[in-house]
Amino acid sequence: MLIGGEEGGGIGIPTHVFERDGLLMALLVVELMAERKMSLRQLTEDMLLQLGNLDYDRRDLKLTAKQKQDFLDSHVDSDKGAEDYAEYFAKLGETIVSVNRLDGIKLDFASDAWLLMRPSGTEPLVRVYAEAATKEQLDALLDVGCALAKGEYGF
């Protein structure tokens, strides 16, 4: 089954409807609790034991139109590879394993952390998202991502 989720907690199942359905999600969670005879806390703890814990956050950068265009030119519409970004993340102990430009620029790291910098399609914003094993690592990735998006590293 294919599902999709977003940071606001919405989950969508394309075979059901193409929009998020909070009532369906709540019913599916209650069904899972009943089948496994577990509380929501127990289900969550079990999931974290199986998958591990990753912290997630997002920062929205309000940029001028020029700054946003510079970001697009320097990162999204460029052919820079992992080696071009490596020095900024080596000091954090992170090694880039892939660079994806499907929706902005996403850097995946060997630690299973990731960083995504993507422009808004409607506002002079660049949204910087990250996920990492610790809050400290998460904040460090977001700091570097924001600096890259603002052009502070001379790209």
PyMOL commands that place a pseudoatom at each C-alpha (Angstrom):
pseudoatom trace, name=CA, resn=MET, resi=1, chain=A, elem=C, hetatm=0, pos=[0.000, 0.000, 0.000]
pseudoatom trace, name=CA, resn=LEU, resi=2, chain=A, elem=C, hetatm=0, pos=[1.292, 3.456, -0.884]
pseudoatom trace, name=CA, resn=ILE, resi=3, chain=A, elem=C, hetatm=0, pos=[0.777, 6.228, 1.667]
pseudoatom trace, name=CA, resn=GLY, resi=4, chain=A, elem=C, hetatm=0, pos=[2.090, 9.755, 1.978]
pseudoatom trace, name=CA, resn=GLY, resi=5, chain=A, elem=C, hetatm=0, pos=[2.487, 11.984, 5.005]
pseudoatom trace, name=CA, resn=GLU, resi=6, chain=A, elem=C, hetatm=0, pos=[3.364, 15.582, 5.836]
pseudoatom trace, name=CA, resn=GLU, resi=7, chain=A, elem=C, hetatm=0, pos=[4.668, 17.443, 8.856]
pseudoatom trace, name=CA, resn=GLY, resi=8, chain=A, elem=C, hetatm=0, pos=[1.222, 18.638, 9.948]
pseudoatom trace, name=CA, resn=GLY, resi=9, chain=A, elem=C, hetatm=0, pos=[0.284, 15.024, 10.679]
pseudoatom trace, name=CA, resn=GLY, resi=10, chain=A, elem=C, hetatm=0, pos=[-1.816, 14.502, 7.588]
pseudoatom trace, name=CA, resn=ILE, resi=11, chain=A, elem=C, hetatm=0, pos=[-1.619, 11.119, 5.895]
pseudoatom trace, name=CA, resn=GLY, resi=12, chain=A, elem=C, hetatm=0, pos=[-3.126, 10.287, 2.548]
pseudoatom trace, name=CA, resn=ILE, resi=13, chain=A, elem=C, hetatm=0, pos=[-3.843, 6.953, 0.896]
pseudoatom trace, name=CA, resn=PRO, resi=14, chain=A, elem=C, hetatm=0, pos=[-4.194, 7.379, -2.891]
pseudoatom trace, name=CA, resn=THR, resi=15, chain=A, elem=C, hetatm=0, pos=[-6.439, 4.327, -3.248]
pseudoatom trace, name=CA, resn=HIS, resi=16, chain=A, elem=C, hetatm=0, pos=[-8.887, 5.982, -0.811]
pseudoatom trace, name=CA, resn=VAL, resi=17, chain=A, elem=C, hetatm=0, pos=[-8.875, 9.687, -1.766]
pseudoatom trace, name=CA, resn=PHE, resi=18, chain=A, elem=C, hetatm=0, pos=[-6.153, 12.046, -2.963]
pseudoatom trace, name=CA, resn=GLU, resi=19, chain=A, elem=C, hetatm=0, pos=[-6.621, 14.297, 0.067]
pseudoatom trace, name=CA, resn=ARG, resi=20, chain=A, elem=C, hetatm=0, pos=[-5.676, 13.673, 3.678]
pseudoatom trace, name=CA, resn=ASP, resi=21, chain=A, elem=C, hetatm=0, pos=[-8.413, 11.967, 5.675]
pseudoatom trace, name=CA, resn=GLY, resi=22, chain=A, elem=C, hetatm=0, pos=[-7.899, 12.501, 9.414]
pseudoatom trace, name=CA, resn=LEU, resi=23, chain=A, elem=C, hetatm=0, pos=[-10.959, 10.472, 10.400]
pseudoatom trace, name=CA, resn=LEU, resi=24, chain=A, elem=C, hetatm=0, pos=[-9.780, 7.440, 8.432]
pseudoatom trace, name=CA, resn=MET, resi=25, chain=A, elem=C, hetatm=0, pos=[-6.304, 7.721, 9.970]
pseudoatom trace, name=CA, resn=ALA, resi=26, chain=A, elem=C, hetatm=0, pos=[-7.779, 7.881, 13.486]
pseudoatom trace, name=CA, resn=LEU, resi=27, chain=A, elem=C, hetatm=0, pos=[-9.910, 4.820, 12.805]
pseudoatom trace, name=CA, resn=LEU, resi=28, chain=A, elem=C, hetatm=0, pos=[-6.935, 2.890, 11.411]
pseudoatom trace, name=CA, resn=VAL, resi=29, chain=A, elem=C, hetatm=0, pos=[-4.884, 3.699, 14.525]
pseudoatom trace, name=CA, resn=VAL, resi=30, chain=A, elem=C, hetatm=0, pos=[-7.738, 2.572, 16.800]
pseudoatom trace, name=CA, resn=GLU, resi=31, chain=A, elem=C, hetatm=0, pos=[-8.024, -0.629, 14.753]
pseudoatom trace, name=CA, resn=LEU, resi=32, chain=A, elem=C, hetatm=0, pos=[-4.282, -1.252, 15.113]
pseudoatom trace, name=CA, resn=MET, resi=33, chain=A, elem=C, hetatm=0, pos=[-4.505, -0.682, 18.879]
pseudoatom trace, name=CA, resn=ALA, resi=34, chain=A, elem=C, hetatm=0, pos=[-7.356, -3.203, 19.118]
pseudoatom trace, name=CA, resn=GLU, resi=35, chain=A, elem=C, hetatm=0, pos=[-5.641, -5.830, 16.938]
pseudoatom trace, name=CA, resn=ARG, resi=36, chain=A, elem=C, hetatm=0, pos=[-2.360, -5.643, 18.851]
pseudoatom trace, name=CA, resn=LYS, resi=37, chain=A, elem=C, hetatm=0, pos=[-3.989, -5.044, 22.237]
pseudoatom trace, name=CA, resn=MET, resi=38, chain=A, elem=C, hetatm=0, pos=[-1.606, -2.138, 22.822]
pseudoatom trace, name=CA, resn=SER, resi=39, chain=A, elem=C, hetatm=0, pos=[-2.052, 1.441, 23.941]
pseudoatom trace, name=CA, resn=LEU, resi=40, chain=A, elem=C, hetatm=0, pos=[-1.039, 4.290, 21.659]
pseudoatom trace, name=CA, resn=ARG, resi=41, chain=A, elem=C, hetatm=0, pos=[2.048, 4.811, 23.845]
pseudoatom trace, name=CA, resn=GLN, resi=42, chain=A, elem=C, hetatm=0, pos=[2.986, 1.128, 23.506]
pseudoatom trace, name=CA, resn=LEU, resi=43, chain=A, elem=C, hetatm=0, pos=[2.526, 1.238, 19.727]
pseudoatom trace, name=CA, resn=THR, resi=44, chain=A, elem=C, hetatm=0, pos=[4.729, 4.320, 19.526]
pseudoatom trace, name=CA, resn=GLU, resi=45, chain=A, elem=C, hetatm=0, pos=[7.442, 2.781, 21.721]
pseudoatom trace, name=CA, resn=ASP, resi=46, chain=A, elem=C, hetatm=0, pos=[7.344, -0.421, 19.649]
pseudoatom trace, name=CA, resn=MET, resi=47, chain=A, elem=C, hetatm=0, pos=[7.665, 1.561, 16.413]
pseudoatom trace, name=CA, resn=LEU, resi=48, chain=A, elem=C, hetatm=0, pos=[10.641, 3.530, 17.781]
pseudoatom trace, name=CA, resn=LEU, resi=49, chain=A, elem=C, hetatm=0, pos=[12.331, 0.286, 18.881]
pseudoatom trace, name=CA, resn=GLN, resi=50, chain=A, elem=C, hetatm=0, pos=[11.969, -1.098, 15.368]
pseudoatom trace, name=CA, resn=LEU, resi=51, chain=A, elem=C, hetatm=0, pos=[12.787, 2.042, 13.395]
pseudoatom trace, name=CA, resn=GLY, resi=52, chain=A, elem=C, hetatm=0, pos=[14.823, 4.215, 15.745]
pseudoatom trace, name=CA, resn=ASN, resi=53, chain=A, elem=C, hetatm=0, pos=[14.153, 7.817, 16.640]
pseudoatom trace, name=CA, resn=LEU, resi=54, chain=A, elem=C, hetatm=0, pos=[14.804, 10.770, 14.360]
pseudoatom trace, name=CA, resn=ASP, resi=55, chain=A, elem=C, hetatm=0, pos=[14.124, 14.405, 15.214]
pseudoatom trace, name=CA, resn=TYR, resi=56, chain=A, elem=C, hetatm=0, pos=[12.572, 16.566, 12.502]
pseudoatom trace, name=CA, resn=ASP, resi=57, chain=A, elem=C, hetatm=0, pos=[12.161, 20.314, 12.047]
pseudoatom trace, name=CA, resn=ARG, resi=58, chain=A, elem=C, hetatm=0, pos=[11.684, 22.997, 9.401]
pseudoatom trace, name=CA, resn=ARG, resi=59, chain=A, elem=C, hetatm=0, pos=[12.713, 26.621, 9.023]
pseudoatom trace, name=CA, resn=ASP, resi=60, chain=A, elem=C, hetatm=0, pos=[11.158, 29.076, 6.596]
pseudoatom trace, name=CA, resn=LEU, resi=61, chain=A, elem=C, hetatm=0, pos=[13.548, 31.680, 5.203]
pseudoatom trace, name=CA, resn=LYS, resi=62, chain=A, elem=C, hetatm=0, pos=[12.017, 34.883, 3.861]
pseudoatom trace, name=CA, resn=LEU, resi=63, chain=A, elem=C, hetatm=0, pos=[14.270, 35.971, 1.035]
pseudoatom trace, name=CA, resn=THR, resi=64, chain=A, elem=C, hetatm=0, pos=[14.253, 38.728, -1.500]
pseudoatom trace, name=CA, resn=ALA, resi=65, chain=A, elem=C, hetatm=0, pos=[13.369, 37.734, -5.053]
pseudoatom trace, name=CA, resn=LYS, resi=66, chain=A, elem=C, hetatm=0, pos=[17.063, 38.037, -5.938]
pseudoatom trace, name=CA, resn=GLN, resi=67, chain=A, elem=C, hetatm=0, pos=[18.171, 35.840, -3.018]
pseudoatom trace, name=CA, resn=LYS, resi=68, chain=A, elem=C, hetatm=0, pos=[15.621, 33.210, -4.014]
pseudoatom trace, name=CA, resn=GLN, resi=69, chain=A, elem=C, hetatm=0, pos=[16.813, 33.303, -7.625]
pseudoatom trace, name=CA, resn=ASP, resi=70, chain=A, elem=C, hetatm=0, pos=[20.443, 33.059, -6.484]
pseudoatom trace, name=CA, resn=PHE, resi=71, chain=A, elem=C, hetatm=0, pos=[19.483, 29.991, -4.428]
pseudoatom trace, name=CA, resn=LEU, resi=72, chain=A, elem=C, hetatm=0, pos=[17.826, 28.394, -7.465]
pseudoatom trace, name=CA, resn=ASP, resi=73, chain=A, elem=C, hetatm=0, pos=[20.794, 29.163, -9.714]
pseudoatom trace, name=CA, resn=SER, resi=74, chain=A, elem=C, hetatm=0, pos=[23.428, 28.041, -7.212]
pseudoatom trace, name=CA, resn=HIS, resi=75, chain=A, elem=C, hetatm=0, pos=[21.809, 24.887, -5.872]
pseudoatom trace, name=CA, resn=VAL, resi=76, chain=A, elem=C, hetatm=0, pos=[18.580, 23.702, -7.492]
pseudoatom trace, name=CA, resn=ASP, resi=77, chain=A, elem=C, hetatm=0, pos=[19.414, 24.359, -11.145]
pseudoatom trace, name=CA, resn=SER, resi=78, chain=A, elem=C, hetatm=0, pos=[23.108, 23.499, -10.815]
pseudoatom trace, name=CA, resn=ASP, resi=79, chain=A, elem=C, hetatm=0, pos=[24.986, 20.265, -11.297]
pseudoatom trace, name=CA, resn=LYS, resi=80, chain=A, elem=C, hetatm=0, pos=[26.918, 20.456, -8.028]
pseudoatom trace, name=CA, resn=GLY, resi=81, chain=A, elem=C, hetatm=0, pos=[27.507, 17.055, -6.501]
pseudoatom trace, name=CA, resn=ALA, resi=82, chain=A, elem=C, hetatm=0, pos=[28.148, 15.693, -3.034]
pseudoatom trace, name=CA, resn=GLU, resi=83, chain=A, elem=C, hetatm=0, pos=[31.821, 16.682, -3.221]
pseudoatom trace, name=CA, resn=ASP, resi=84, chain=A, elem=C, hetatm=0, pos=[30.849, 20.342, -3.636]
pseudoatom trace, name=CA, resn=TYR, resi=85, chain=A, elem=C, hetatm=0, pos=[28.934, 20.304, -0.341]
pseudoatom trace, name=CA, resn=ALA, resi=86, chain=A, elem=C, hetatm=0, pos=[31.118, 17.859, 1.610]
pseudoatom trace, name=CA, resn=GLU, resi=87, chain=A, elem=C, hetatm=0, pos=[33.225, 20.408, 3.495]
pseudoatom trace, name=CA, resn=TYR, resi=88, chain=A, elem=C, hetatm=0, pos=[30.184, 22.070, 5.066]
pseudoatom trace, name=CA, resn=PHE, resi=89, chain=A, elem=C, hetatm=0, pos=[28.965, 18.810, 6.551]
pseudoatom trace, name=CA, resn=ALA, resi=90, chain=A, elem=C, hetatm=0, pos=[32.271, 17.097, 7.368]
pseudoatom trace, name=CA, resn=LYS, resi=91, chain=A, elem=C, hetatm=0, pos=[32.634, 19.348, 10.420]
pseudoatom trace, name=CA, resn=LEU, resi=92, chain=A, elem=C, hetatm=0, pos=[29.284, 17.925, 11.602]
pseudoatom trace, name=CA, resn=GLY, resi=93, chain=A, elem=C, hetatm=0, pos=[30.528, 14.370, 11.118]
pseudoatom trace, name=CA, resn=GLU, resi=94, chain=A, elem=C, hetatm=0, pos=[28.167, 13.847, 8.169]
pseudoatom trace, name=CA, resn=THR, resi=95, chain=A, elem=C, hetatm=0, pos=[29.009, 12.203, 4.848]
pseudoatom trace, name=CA, resn=ILE, resi=96, chain=A, elem=C, hetatm=0, pos=[26.726, 12.902, 1.889]
pseudoatom trace, name=CA, resn=VAL, resi=97, chain=A, elem=C, hetatm=0, pos=[25.600, 9.744, 0.093]
pseudoatom trace, name=CA, resn=SER, resi=98, chain=A, elem=C, hetatm=0, pos=[23.233, 11.290, -2.440]
pseudoatom trace, name=CA, resn=VAL, resi=99, chain=A, elem=C, hetatm=0, pos=[22.055, 14.602, -3.883]
pseudoatom trace, name=CA, resn=ASN, resi=100, chain=A, elem=C, hetatm=0, pos=[18.521, 14.754, -5.265]
pseudoatom trace, name=CA, resn=ARG, resi=101, chain=A, elem=C, hetatm=0, pos=[17.032, 17.743, -7.098]
pseudoatom trace, name=CA, resn=LEU, resi=102, chain=A, elem=C, hetatm=0, pos=[13.506, 16.410, -7.640]
pseudoatom trace, name=CA, resn=ASP, resi=103, chain=A, elem=C, hetatm=0, pos=[11.959, 19.059, -5.343]
pseudoatom trace, name=CA, resn=GLY, resi=104, chain=A, elem=C, hetatm=0, pos=[14.610, 21.641, -4.450]
pseudoatom trace, name=CA, resn=ILE, resi=105, chain=A, elem=C, hetatm=0, pos=[17.858, 20.044, -3.304]
pseudoatom trace, name=CA, resn=LYS, resi=106, chain=A, elem=C, hetatm=0, pos=[17.939, 17.150, -0.873]
pseudoatom trace, name=CA, resn=LEU, resi=107, chain=A, elem=C, hetatm=0, pos=[21.130, 15.809, 0.676]
pseudoatom trace, name=CA, resn=ASP, resi=108, chain=A, elem=C, hetatm=0, pos=[21.048, 12.334, 2.208]
pseudoatom trace, name=CA, resn=PHE, resi=109, chain=A, elem=C, hetatm=0, pos=[23.732, 11.396, 4.709]
pseudoatom trace, name=CA, resn=ALA, resi=110, chain=A, elem=C, hetatm=0, pos=[25.332, 8.087, 5.707]
pseudoatom trace, name=CA, resn=SER, resi=111, chain=A, elem=C, hetatm=0, pos=[23.897, 8.524, 9.220]
pseudoatom trace, name=CA, resn=ASP, resi=112, chain=A, elem=C, hetatm=0, pos=[20.320, 8.343, 7.781]
pseudoatom trace, name=CA, resn=ALA, resi=113, chain=A, elem=C, hetatm=0, pos=[19.944, 12.091, 8.416]
pseudoatom trace, name=CA, resn=TRP, resi=114, chain=A, elem=C, hetatm=0, pos=[18.819, 14.308, 5.538]
pseudoatom trace, name=CA, resn=LEU, resi=115, chain=A, elem=C, hetatm=0, pos=[18.500, 17.974, 4.624]
pseudoatom trace, name=CA, resn=LEU, resi=116, chain=A, elem=C, hetatm=0, pos=[16.073, 19.439, 2.076]
pseudoatom trace, name=CA, resn=MET, resi=117, chain=A, elem=C, hetatm=0, pos=[16.105, 23.023, 0.852]
pseudoatom trace, name=CA, resn=ARG, resi=118, chain=A, elem=C, hetatm=0, pos=[13.163, 23.817, -1.403]
pseudoatom trace, name=CA, resn=PRO, resi=119, chain=A, elem=C, hetatm=0, pos=[11.759, 27.046, -2.767]
pseudoatom trace, name=CA, resn=SER, resi=120, chain=A, elem=C, hetatm=0, pos=[8.139, 27.968, -2.306]
pseudoatom trace, name=CA, resn=GLY, resi=121, chain=A, elem=C, hetatm=0, pos=[6.274, 28.110, -5.579]
pseudoatom trace, name=CA, resn=THR, resi=122, chain=A, elem=C, hetatm=0, pos=[4.188, 31.071, -4.451]
pseudoatom trace, name=CA, resn=GLU, resi=123, chain=A, elem=C, hetatm=0, pos=[6.294, 33.162, -2.045]
pseudoatom trace, name=CA, resn=PRO, resi=124, chain=A, elem=C, hetatm=0, pos=[9.872, 34.472, -1.805]
pseudoatom trace, name=CA, resn=LEU, resi=125, chain=A, elem=C, hetatm=0, pos=[10.624, 31.677, 0.668]
pseudoatom trace, name=CA, resn=VAL, resi=126, chain=A, elem=C, hetatm=0, pos=[13.036, 28.817, 0.869]
pseudoatom trace, name=CA, resn=ARG, resi=127, chain=A, elem=C, hetatm=0, pos=[11.944, 26.115, 3.274]
pseudoatom trace, name=CA, resn=VAL, resi=128, chain=A, elem=C, hetatm=0, pos=[14.730, 24.186, 4.955]
pseudoatom trace, name=CA, resn=TYR, resi=129, chain=A, elem=C, hetatm=0, pos=[13.810, 20.776, 6.366]
pseudoatom trace, name=CA, resn=ALA, resi=130, chain=A, elem=C, hetatm=0, pos=[15.988, 18.245, 8.169]
pseudoatom trace, name=CA, resn=GLU, resi=131, chain=A, elem=C, hetatm=0, pos=[15.831, 15.000, 10.081]
pseudoatom trace, name=CA, resn=ALA, resi=132, chain=A, elem=C, hetatm=0, pos=[18.593, 13.612, 12.311]
pseudoatom trace, name=CA, resn=ALA, resi=133, chain=A, elem=C, hetatm=0, pos=[19.159, 11.262, 15.244]
pseudoatom trace, name=CA, resn=THR, resi=134, chain=A, elem=C, hetatm=0, pos=[19.604, 14.051, 17.806]
pseudoatom trace, name=CA, resn=LYS, resi=135, chain=A, elem=C, hetatm=0, pos=[18.218, 17.536, 18.305]
pseudoatom trace, name=CA, resn=GLU, resi=136, chain=A, elem=C, hetatm=0, pos=[21.780, 18.924, 18.282]
pseudoatom trace, name=CA, resn=GLN, resi=137, chain=A, elem=C, hetatm=0, pos=[22.562, 17.323, 14.918]
pseudoatom trace, name=CA, resn=LEU, resi=138, chain=A, elem=C, hetatm=0, pos=[19.204, 18.459, 13.555]
pseudoatom trace, name=CA, resn=ASP, resi=139, chain=A, elem=C, hetatm=0, pos=[19.884, 22.077, 14.552]
pseudoatom trace, name=CA, resn=ALA, resi=140, chain=A, elem=C, hetatm=0, pos=[23.392, 21.924, 13.064]
pseudoatom trace, name=CA, resn=LEU, resi=141, chain=A, elem=C, hetatm=0, pos=[22.048, 20.620, 9.734]
pseudoatom trace, name=CA, resn=LEU, resi=142, chain=A, elem=C, hetatm=0, pos=[19.368, 23.320, 9.667]
pseudoatom trace, name=CA, resn=ASP, resi=143, chain=A, elem=C, hetatm=0, pos=[21.974, 25.996, 10.408]
pseudoatom trace, name=CA, resn=VAL, resi=144, chain=A, elem=C, hetatm=0, pos=[24.141, 24.880, 7.476]
pseudoatom trace, name=CA, resn=GLY, resi=145, chain=A, elem=C, hetatm=0, pos=[21.097, 24.522, 5.211]
pseudoatom trace, name=CA, resn=CYS, resi=146, chain=A, elem=C, hetatm=0, pos=[19.934, 28.051, 6.035]
pseudoatom trace, name=CA, resn=ALA, resi=147, chain=A, elem=C, hetatm=0, pos=[23.411, 29.453, 5.418]
pseudoatom trace, name=CA, resn=LEU, resi=148, chain=A, elem=C, hetatm=0, pos=[23.578, 27.671, 2.050]
pseudoatom trace, name=CA, resn=ALA, resi=149, chain=A, elem=C, hetatm=0, pos=[20.120, 28.909, 1.064]
pseudoatom trace, name=CA, resn=LYS, resi=150, chain=A, elem=C, hetatm=0, pos=[21.022, 32.494, 2.003]
pseudoatom trace, name=CA, resn=GLY, resi=151, chain=A, elem=C, hetatm=0, pos=[24.254, 32.321, 0.007]
pseudoatom trace, name=CA, resn=GLU, resi=152, chain=A, elem=C, hetatm=0, pos=[26.539, 32.717, 3.016]
pseudoatom trace, name=CA, resn=TYR, resi=153, chain=A, elem=C, hetatm=0, pos=[29.042, 30.111, 1.795]
pseudoatom trace, name=CA, resn=GLY, resi=154, chain=A, elem=C, hetatm=0, pos=[29.915, 31.838, -1.455]
pseudoatom trace, name=CA, resn=PHE, resi=155, chain=A, elem=C, hetatm=0, pos=[28.254, 29.439, -3.892]
for i in range(1, 155): cmd.bond("trace and resi %d" % i, "trace and resi %d" % (i + 1))
show_as sticks, trace
zoom trace
